[in-house]
Amino acid sequence: MSSEVTDRYEQDLQEKKALLQTCQQNKNLATCSDCEKMFECETRKTYVKAVYESMAKGQGGGFEF
């Protein structure tokens, strides 16, 4: 896998993380679990998706935690 692909997923992850942190700061929250809209939040959903894509690097598949 090229580092270009890896960089793309890492860059997207960092962008989504920054958006999530900005949202938390704007709402004076330390974590999303303190937010009443946690399960319907599109910002959080896109961040979680970016985390999984960063871990998979576009290869798909499941993860074991």
HTML snippet that shows the backbone in 3Dmol.js (N, CA, C, O; Angstrom):
<script src="https://3Dmol.org/build/3Dmol-min.js"></script>
<div id="view" style="width:600px;height:400px;position:relative"></div>
<script>
const pdb = `
ATOM      1  N   MET A   1       0.852  -1.177   0.000  1.00  0.00           N
ATOM      2  CA  MET A   1       0.000   0.000   0.000  1.00  0.00           C
ATOM      3  C   MET A   1       0.893   1.234   0.000  1.00  0.00           C
ATOM      4  O   MET A   1       1.900   1.287   0.706  1.00  0.00           O
ATOM      5  N   SER A   2       0.520   2.194  -0.778  1.00  0.00           N
ATOM      6  CA  SER A   2       1.331   3.400  -0.866  1.00  0.00           C
ATOM      7  C   SER A   2       1.096   4.304   0.332  1.00  0.00           C
ATOM      8  O   SER A   2       0.034   4.277   0.954  1.00  0.00           O
ATOM      9  N   SER A   3       2.098   5.098   0.639  1.00  0.00           N
ATOM     10  CA  SER A   3       1.935   6.035   1.759  1.00  0.00           C
ATOM     11  C   SER A   3       0.928   7.126   1.402  1.00  0.00           C
ATOM     12  O   SER A   3       0.378   7.779   2.288  1.00  0.00           O
ATOM     13  N   GLU A   4       0.686   7.323   0.102  1.00  0.00           N
ATOM     14  CA  GLU A   4      -0.312   8.305  -0.331  1.00  0.00           C
ATOM     15  C   GLU A   4      -1.701   7.896   0.159  1.00  0.00           C
ATOM     16  O   GLU A   4      -2.468   8.738   0.626  1.00  0.00           O
ATOM     17  N   VAL A   5      -2.023   6.611   0.053  1.00  0.00           N
ATOM     18  CA  VAL A   5      -3.311   6.102   0.530  1.00  0.00           C
ATOM     19  C   VAL A   5      -3.382   6.260   2.041  1.00  0.00           C
ATOM     20  O   VAL A   5      -4.389   6.733   2.569  1.00  0.00           O
ATOM     21  N   THR A   6      -2.329   5.871   2.736  1.00  0.00           N
ATOM     22  CA  THR A   6      -2.280   5.991   4.185  1.00  0.00           C
ATOM     23  C   THR A   6      -2.440   7.450   4.591  1.00  0.00           C
ATOM     24  O   THR A   6      -3.207   7.757   5.504  1.00  0.00           O
ATOM     25  N   ASP A   7      -1.742   8.331   3.938  1.00  0.00           N
ATOM     26  CA  ASP A   7      -1.821   9.751   4.259  1.00  0.00           C
ATOM     27  C   ASP A   7      -3.229  10.297   4.047  1.00  0.00           C
ATOM     28  O   ASP A   7      -3.692  11.140   4.816  1.00  0.00           O
ATOM     29  N   ARG A   8      -3.900   9.826   3.023  1.00  0.00           N
ATOM     30  CA  ARG A   8      -5.255  10.287   2.734  1.00  0.00           C
ATOM     31  C   ARG A   8      -6.202   9.923   3.875  1.00  0.00           C
ATOM     32  O   ARG A   8      -7.004  10.751   4.308  1.00  0.00           O
ATOM     33  N   TYR A   9      -6.109   8.693   4.359  1.00  0.00           N
ATOM     34  CA  TYR A   9      -6.977   8.262   5.458  1.00  0.00           C
ATOM     35  C   TYR A   9      -6.615   8.967   6.755  1.00  0.00           C
ATOM     36  O   TYR A   9      -7.501   9.339   7.525  1.00  0.00           O
ATOM     37  N   GLU A  10      -5.339   9.153   7.003  1.00  0.00           N
ATOM     38  CA  GLU A  10      -4.907   9.852   8.217  1.00  0.00           C
ATOM     39  C   GLU A  10      -5.316  11.323   8.177  1.00  0.00           C
ATOM     40  O   GLU A  10      -5.735  11.880   9.192  1.00  0.00           O
ATOM     41  N   GLN A  11      -5.197  11.942   7.023  1.00  0.00           N
ATOM     42  CA  GLN A  11      -5.589  13.343   6.881  1.00  0.00           C
ATOM     43  C   GLN A  11      -7.094  13.496   7.112  1.00  0.00           C
ATOM     44  O   GLN A  11      -7.529  14.414   7.808  1.00  0.00           O
ATOM     45  N   ASP A  12      -7.882  12.596   6.528  1.00  0.00           N
ATOM     46  CA  ASP A  12      -9.331  12.648   6.722  1.00  0.00           C
ATOM     47  C   ASP A  12      -9.680  12.451   8.193  1.00  0.00           C
ATOM     48  O   ASP A  12     -10.556  13.133   8.725  1.00  0.00           O
ATOM     49  N   LEU A  13      -8.998  11.524   8.844  1.00  0.00           N
ATOM     50  CA  LEU A  13      -9.236  11.281  10.261  1.00  0.00           C
ATOM     51  C   LEU A  13      -8.930  12.528  11.082  1.00  0.00           C
ATOM     52  O   LEU A  13      -9.708  12.894  11.963  1.00  0.00           O
ATOM     53  N   GLN A  14      -7.823  13.176  10.808  1.00  0.00           N
ATOM     54  CA  GLN A  14      -7.456  14.378  11.559  1.00  0.00           C
ATOM     55  C   GLN A  14      -8.463  15.513  11.337  1.00  0.00           C
ATOM     56  O   GLN A  14      -8.777  16.262  12.262  1.00  0.00           O
ATOM     57  N   GLU A  15      -8.961  15.631  10.111  1.00  0.00           N
ATOM     58  CA  GLU A  15      -9.968  16.658   9.816  1.00  0.00           C
ATOM     59  C   GLU A  15     -11.259  16.393  10.580  1.00  0.00           C
ATOM     60  O   GLU A  15     -11.842  17.311  11.156  1.00  0.00           O
ATOM     61  N   LYS A  16     -11.705  15.139  10.585  1.00  0.00           N
ATOM     62  CA  LYS A  16     -12.943  14.783  11.291  1.00  0.00           C
ATOM     63  C   LYS A  16     -12.765  14.929  12.803  1.00  0.00           C
ATOM     64  O   LYS A  16     -13.692  15.333  13.504  1.00  0.00           O
ATOM     65  N   LYS A  17     -11.583  14.602  13.299  1.00  0.00           N
ATOM     66  CA  LYS A  17     -11.293  14.748  14.728  1.00  0.00           C
ATOM     67  C   LYS A  17     -11.348  16.224  15.131  1.00  0.00           C
ATOM     68  O   LYS A  17     -11.892  16.561  16.182  1.00  0.00           O
ATOM     69  N   ALA A  18     -10.794  17.089  14.308  1.00  0.00           N
ATOM     70  CA  ALA A  18     -10.805  18.526  14.597  1.00  0.00           C
ATOM     71  C   ALA A  18     -12.246  19.053  14.631  1.00  0.00           C
ATOM     72  O   ALA A  18     -12.593  19.856  15.498  1.00  0.00           O
ATOM     73  N   LEU A  19     -13.080  18.603  13.692  1.00  0.00           N
ATOM     74  CA  LEU A  19     -14.487  19.015  13.677  1.00  0.00           C
ATOM     75  C   LEU A  19     -15.206  18.548  14.935  1.00  0.00           C
ATOM     76  O   LEU A  19     -15.986  19.296  15.524  1.00  0.00           O
ATOM     77  N   LEU A  20     -14.942  17.319  15.343  1.00  0.00           N
ATOM     78  CA  LEU A  20     -15.564  16.775  16.541  1.00  0.00           C
ATOM     79  C   LEU A  20     -15.128  17.552  17.781  1.00  0.00           C
ATOM     80  O   LEU A  20     -15.954  17.885  18.630  1.00  0.00           O
ATOM     81  N   GLN A  21     -13.848  17.835  17.882  1.00  0.00           N
ATOM     82  CA  GLN A  21     -13.340  18.574  19.037  1.00  0.00           C
ATOM     83  C   GLN A  21     -13.893  19.995  19.078  1.00  0.00           C
ATOM     84  O   GLN A  21     -14.178  20.520  20.154  1.00  0.00           O
ATOM     85  N   THR A  22     -14.045  20.611  17.922  1.00  0.00           N
ATOM     86  CA  THR A  22     -14.632  21.946  17.856  1.00  0.00           C
ATOM     87  C   THR A  22     -16.073  21.913  18.353  1.00  0.00           C
ATOM     88  O   THR A  22     -16.495  22.791  19.104  1.00  0.00           O
ATOM     89  N   CYS A  23     -16.814  20.913  17.939  1.00  0.00           N
ATOM     90  CA  CYS A  23     -18.198  20.763  18.383  1.00  0.00           C
ATOM     91  C   CYS A  23     -18.240  20.602  19.905  1.00  0.00           C
ATOM     92  O   CYS A  23     -19.044  21.249  20.577  1.00  0.00           O
ATOM     93  N   GLN A  24     -17.382  19.747  20.444  1.00  0.00           N
ATOM     94  CA  GLN A  24     -17.338  19.539  21.893  1.00  0.00           C
ATOM     95  C   GLN A  24     -17.001  20.840  22.617  1.00  0.00           C
ATOM     96  O   GLN A  24     -17.614  21.159  23.636  1.00  0.00           O
ATOM     97  N   GLN A  25     -16.051  21.576  22.108  1.00  0.00           N
ATOM     98  CA  GLN A  25     -15.664  22.839  22.735  1.00  0.00           C
ATOM     99  C   GLN A  25     -16.802  23.858  22.683  1.00  0.00           C
ATOM    100  O   GLN A  25     -17.054  24.566  23.658  1.00  0.00           O
ATOM    101  N   ASN A  26     -17.485  23.927  21.542  1.00  0.00           N
ATOM    102  CA  ASN A  26     -18.595  24.871  21.394  1.00  0.00           C
ATOM    103  C   ASN A  26     -19.736  24.571  22.365  1.00  0.00           C
ATOM    104  O   ASN A  26     -20.468  25.471  22.778  1.00  0.00           O
ATOM    105  N   LYS A  27     -19.875  23.300  22.721  1.00  0.00           N
ATOM    106  CA  LYS A  27     -20.938  22.896  23.645  1.00  0.00           C
ATOM    107  C   LYS A  27     -20.427  22.738  25.079  1.00  0.00           C
ATOM    108  O   LYS A  27     -21.161  22.306  25.968  1.00  0.00           O
ATOM    109  N   ASN A  28     -19.155  23.097  25.288  1.00  0.00           N
ATOM    110  CA  ASN A  28     -18.523  22.965  26.611  1.00  0.00           C
ATOM    111  C   ASN A  28     -18.628  21.540  27.157  1.00  0.00           C
ATOM    112  O   ASN A  28     -18.982  21.332  28.317  1.00  0.00           O
ATOM    113  N   LEU A  29     -18.316  20.571  26.305  1.00  0.00           N
ATOM    114  CA  LEU A  29     -18.358  19.167  26.680  1.00  0.00           C
ATOM    115  C   LEU A  29     -16.956  18.568  26.627  1.00  0.00           C
ATOM    116  O   LEU A  29     -16.154  18.917  25.761  1.00  0.00           O
ATOM    117  N   ALA A  30     -16.674  17.676  27.552  1.00  0.00           N
ATOM    118  CA  ALA A  30     -15.384  16.986  27.543  1.00  0.00           C
ATOM    119  C   ALA A  30     -15.428  15.764  26.640  1.00  0.00           C
ATOM    120  O   ALA A  30     -14.392  15.306  26.158  1.00  0.00           O
ATOM    121  N   THR A  31     -16.626  15.236  26.410  1.00  0.00           N
ATOM    122  CA  THR A  31     -16.788  14.019  25.621  1.00  0.00           C
ATOM    123  C   THR A  31     -18.165  13.994  24.968  1.00  0.00           C
ATOM    124  O   THR A  31     -19.096  14.642  25.447  1.00  0.00           O
ATOM    125  N   CYS A  32     -18.291  13.259  23.892  1.00  0.00           N
ATOM    126  CA  CYS A  32     -19.584  13.153  23.213  1.00  0.00           C
ATOM    127  C   CYS A  32     -20.624  12.446  24.076  1.00  0.00           C
ATOM    128  O   CYS A  32     -21.822  12.687  23.928  1.00  0.00           O
ATOM    129  N   SER A  33     -20.177  11.585  24.966  1.00  0.00           N
ATOM    130  CA  SER A  33     -21.148  10.851  25.784  1.00  0.00           C
ATOM    131  C   SER A  33     -21.926  11.776  26.716  1.00  0.00           C
ATOM    132  O   SER A  33     -22.953  11.376  27.262  1.00  0.00           O
ATOM    133  N   ASP A  34     -21.451  13.003  26.903  1.00  0.00           N
ATOM    134  CA  ASP A  34     -22.181  13.986  27.708  1.00  0.00           C
ATOM    135  C   ASP A  34     -23.215  14.760  26.890  1.00  0.00           C
ATOM    136  O   ASP A  34     -23.960  15.571  27.440  1.00  0.00           O
ATOM    137  N   CYS A  35     -23.261  14.514  25.592  1.00  0.00           N
ATOM    138  CA  CYS A  35     -24.168  15.252  24.703  1.00  0.00           C
ATOM    139  C   CYS A  35     -25.474  14.488  24.521  1.00  0.00           C
ATOM    140  O   CYS A  35     -25.479  13.273  24.326  1.00  0.00           O
ATOM    141  N   GLU A  36     -26.575  15.220  24.587  1.00  0.00           N
ATOM    142  CA  GLU A  36     -27.898  14.599  24.440  1.00  0.00           C
ATOM    143  C   GLU A  36     -28.160  14.097  23.021  1.00  0.00           C
ATOM    144  O   GLU A  36     -29.061  13.287  22.809  1.00  0.00           O
ATOM    145  N   LYS A  37     -27.381  14.572  22.050  1.00  0.00           N
ATOM    146  CA  LYS A  37     -27.581  14.181  20.652  1.00  0.00           C
ATOM    147  C   LYS A  37     -26.526  13.184  20.167  1.00  0.00           C
ATOM    148  O   LYS A  37     -26.338  13.019  18.962  1.00  0.00           O
ATOM    149  N   MET A  38     -25.850  12.528  21.084  1.00  0.00           N
ATOM    150  CA  MET A  38     -24.726  11.666  20.732  1.00  0.00           C
ATOM    151  C   MET A  38     -25.070  10.626  19.656  1.00  0.00           C
ATOM    152  O   MET A  38     -24.301  10.451  18.711  1.00  0.00           O
ATOM    153  N   PHE A  39     -26.187   9.949  19.779  1.00  0.00           N
ATOM    154  CA  PHE A  39     -26.497   8.853  18.859  1.00  0.00           C
ATOM    155  C   PHE A  39     -27.054   9.314  17.517  1.00  0.00           C
ATOM    156  O   PHE A  39     -27.129   8.521  16.579  1.00  0.00           O
ATOM    157  N   GLU A  40     -27.442  10.572  17.410  1.00  0.00           N
ATOM    158  CA  GLU A  40     -27.960  11.081  16.141  1.00  0.00           C
ATOM    159  C   GLU A  40     -27.036  12.116  15.514  1.00  0.00           C
ATOM    160  O   GLU A  40     -27.387  12.723  14.502  1.00  0.00           O
ATOM    161  N   CYS A  41     -25.879  12.323  16.090  1.00  0.00           N
ATOM    162  CA  CYS A  41     -24.946  13.359  15.660  1.00  0.00           C
ATOM    163  C   CYS A  41     -24.171  12.948  14.399  1.00  0.00           C
ATOM    164  O   CYS A  41     -23.441  11.957  14.401  1.00  0.00           O
ATOM    165  N   GLU A  42     -24.342  13.716  13.342  1.00  0.00           N
ATOM    166  CA  GLU A  42     -23.633  13.418  12.085  1.00  0.00           C
ATOM    167  C   GLU A  42     -22.130  13.664  12.214  1.00  0.00           C
ATOM    168  O   GLU A  42     -21.335  12.952  11.600  1.00  0.00           O
ATOM    169  N   THR A  43     -21.737  14.651  12.997  1.00  0.00           N
ATOM    170  CA  THR A  43     -20.307  14.923  13.197  1.00  0.00           C
ATOM    171  C   THR A  43     -19.633  13.716  13.828  1.00  0.00           C
ATOM    172  O   THR A  43     -18.557  13.303  13.397  1.00  0.00           O
ATOM    173  N   ARG A  44     -20.261  13.154  14.842  1.00  0.00           N
ATOM    174  CA  ARG A  44     -19.701  11.975  15.516  1.00  0.00           C
ATOM    175  C   ARG A  44     -19.707  10.768  14.582  1.00  0.00           C
ATOM    176  O   ARG A  44     -18.744  10.002  14.555  1.00  0.00           O
ATOM    177  N   LYS A  45     -20.784  10.594  13.818  1.00  0.00           N
ATOM    178  CA  LYS A  45     -20.871   9.458  12.893  1.00  0.00           C
ATOM    179  C   LYS A  45     -19.762   9.519  11.845  1.00  0.00           C
ATOM    180  O   LYS A  45     -19.153   8.498  11.528  1.00  0.00           O
ATOM    181  N   THR A  46     -19.497  10.704  11.309  1.00  0.00           N
ATOM    182  CA  THR A  46     -18.444  10.810  10.297  1.00  0.00           C
ATOM    183  C   THR A  46     -17.063  10.609  10.913  1.00  0.00           C
ATOM    184  O   THR A  46     -16.158  10.093  10.257  1.00  0.00           O
ATOM    185  N   TYR A  47     -16.900  11.014  12.168  1.00  0.00           N
ATOM    186  CA  TYR A  47     -15.625  10.771  12.863  1.00  0.00           C
ATOM    187  C   TYR A  47     -15.411   9.271  13.077  1.00  0.00           C
ATOM    188  O   TYR A  47     -14.329   8.753  12.800  1.00  0.00           O
ATOM    189  N   VAL A  48     -16.422   8.584  13.561  1.00  0.00           N
ATOM    190  CA  VAL A  48     -16.304   7.140  13.803  1.00  0.00           C
ATOM    191  C   VAL A  48     -16.004   6.422  12.492  1.00  0.00           C
ATOM    192  O   VAL A  48     -15.171   5.516  12.458  1.00  0.00           O
ATOM    193  N   LYS A  49     -16.669   6.816  11.424  1.00  0.00           N
ATOM    194  CA  LYS A  49     -16.411   6.211  10.111  1.00  0.00           C
ATOM    195  C   LYS A  49     -14.961   6.455   9.682  1.00  0.00           C
ATOM    196  O   LYS A  49     -14.308   5.557   9.150  1.00  0.00           O
ATOM    197  N   ALA A  50     -14.467   7.662   9.913  1.00  0.00           N
ATOM    198  CA  ALA A  50     -13.081   7.985   9.548  1.00  0.00           C
ATOM    199  C   ALA A  50     -12.095   7.161  10.367  1.00  0.00           C
ATOM    200  O   ALA A  50     -11.042   6.774   9.860  1.00  0.00           O
ATOM    201  N   VAL A  51     -12.424   6.889  11.628  1.00  0.00           N
ATOM    202  CA  VAL A  51     -11.560   6.045  12.470  1.00  0.00           C
ATOM    203  C   VAL A  51     -11.462   4.650  11.866  1.00  0.00           C
ATOM    204  O   VAL A  51     -10.364   4.121  11.693  1.00  0.00           O
ATOM    205  N   TYR A  52     -12.607   4.053  11.547  1.00  0.00           N
ATOM    206  CA  TYR A  52     -12.604   2.712  10.959  1.00  0.00           C
ATOM    207  C   TYR A  52     -11.871   2.678   9.615  1.00  0.00           C
ATOM    208  O   TYR A  52     -11.105   1.753   9.345  1.00  0.00           O
ATOM    209  N   GLU A  53     -12.109   3.687   8.778  1.00  0.00           N
ATOM    210  CA  GLU A  53     -11.435   3.733   7.477  1.00  0.00           C
ATOM    211  C   GLU A  53      -9.934   3.901   7.647  1.00  0.00           C
ATOM    212  O   GLU A  53      -9.156   3.339   6.875  1.00  0.00           O
ATOM    213  N   SER A  54      -9.520   4.662   8.643  1.00  0.00           N
ATOM    214  CA  SER A  54      -8.102   4.845   8.911  1.00  0.00           C
ATOM    215  C   SER A  54      -7.463   3.526   9.351  1.00  0.00           C
ATOM    216  O   SER A  54      -6.335   3.212   8.970  1.00  0.00           O
ATOM    217  N   MET A  55      -8.193   2.767  10.152  1.00  0.00           N
ATOM    218  CA  MET A  55      -7.671   1.478  10.615  1.00  0.00           C
ATOM    219  C   MET A  55      -7.605   0.472   9.471  1.00  0.00           C
ATOM    220  O   MET A  55      -6.668  -0.324   9.406  1.00  0.00           O
ATOM    221  N   ALA A  56      -8.578   0.495   8.572  1.00  0.00           N
ATOM    222  CA  ALA A  56      -8.648  -0.465   7.468  1.00  0.00           C
ATOM    223  C   ALA A  56      -7.836  -0.022   6.261  1.00  0.00           C
ATOM    224  O   ALA A  56      -7.476  -0.847   5.421  1.00  0.00           O
ATOM    225  N   LYS A  57      -7.544   1.271   6.166  1.00  0.00           N
ATOM    226  CA  LYS A  57      -6.812   1.831   5.018  1.00  0.00           C
ATOM    227  C   LYS A  57      -7.478   1.442   3.706  1.00  0.00           C
ATOM    228  O   LYS A  57      -6.804   1.165   2.714  1.00  0.00           O
ATOM    229  N   GLY A  58      -8.819   1.423   3.712  1.00  0.00           N
ATOM    230  CA  GLY A  58      -9.561   1.150   2.494  1.00  0.00           C
ATOM    231  C   GLY A  58      -9.702  -0.313   2.154  1.00  0.00           C
ATOM    232  O   GLY A  58     -10.225  -0.645   1.090  1.00  0.00           O
ATOM    233  N   GLN A  59      -9.254  -1.200   3.022  1.00  0.00           N
ATOM    234  CA  GLN A  59      -9.308  -2.621   2.731  1.00  0.00           C
ATOM    235  C   GLN A  59     -10.620  -3.283   3.145  1.00  0.00           C
ATOM    236  O   GLN A  59     -10.887  -4.424   2.769  1.00  0.00           O
ATOM    237  N   GLY A  60     -11.440  -2.566   3.921  1.00  0.00           N
ATOM    238  CA  GLY A  60     -12.704  -3.133   4.378  1.00  0.00           C
ATOM    239  C   GLY A  60     -12.463  -4.208   5.423  1.00  0.00           C
ATOM    240  O   GLY A  60     -11.349  -4.366   5.923  1.00  0.00           O
ATOM    241  N   GLY A  61     -13.508  -4.939   5.744  1.00  0.00           N
ATOM    242  CA  GLY A  61     -13.373  -6.021   6.709  1.00  0.00           C
ATOM    243  C   GLY A  61     -13.738  -5.610   8.105  1.00  0.00           C
ATOM    244  O   GLY A  61     -14.038  -4.446   8.368  1.00  0.00           O
ATOM    245  N   GLY A  62     -13.711  -6.565   8.993  1.00  0.00           N
ATOM    246  CA  GLY A  62     -14.083  -6.335  10.375  1.00  0.00           C
ATOM    247  C   GLY A  62     -12.863  -6.039  11.233  1.00  0.00           C
ATOM    248  O   GLY A  62     -11.718  -6.120  10.789  1.00  0.00           O
ATOM    249  N   PHE A  63     -13.153  -5.697  12.466  1.00  0.00           N
ATOM    250  CA  PHE A  63     -12.089  -5.384  13.417  1.00  0.00           C
ATOM    251  C   PHE A  63     -12.309  -6.170  14.688  1.00  0.00           C
ATOM    252  O   PHE A  63     -13.448  -6.383  15.105  1.00  0.00           O
ATOM    253  N   GLU A  64     -11.235  -6.598  15.300  1.00  0.00           N
ATOM    254  CA  GLU A  64     -11.312  -7.254  16.596  1.00  0.00           C
ATOM    255  C   GLU A  64     -10.753  -6.315  17.624  1.00  0.00           C
ATOM    256  O   GLU A  64      -9.641  -5.806  17.477  1.00  0.00           O
ATOM    257  N   PHE A  65     -11.523  -6.081  18.673  1.00  0.00           N
ATOM    258  CA  PHE A  65     -11.086  -5.179  19.739  1.00  0.00           C
ATOM    259  C   PHE A  65     -10.858  -5.966  20.990  1.00  0.00           C
ATOM    260  O   PHE A  65     -10.484  -5.400  22.016  1.00  0.00           O
TER     261      PHE A  65
END
`;
const viewer = $3Dmol.createViewer("view");
viewer.addModel(pdb, "pdb");
viewer.setStyle({}, {cartoon: {color: "spectrum"}});
viewer.zoomTo();
viewer.render();
</script>
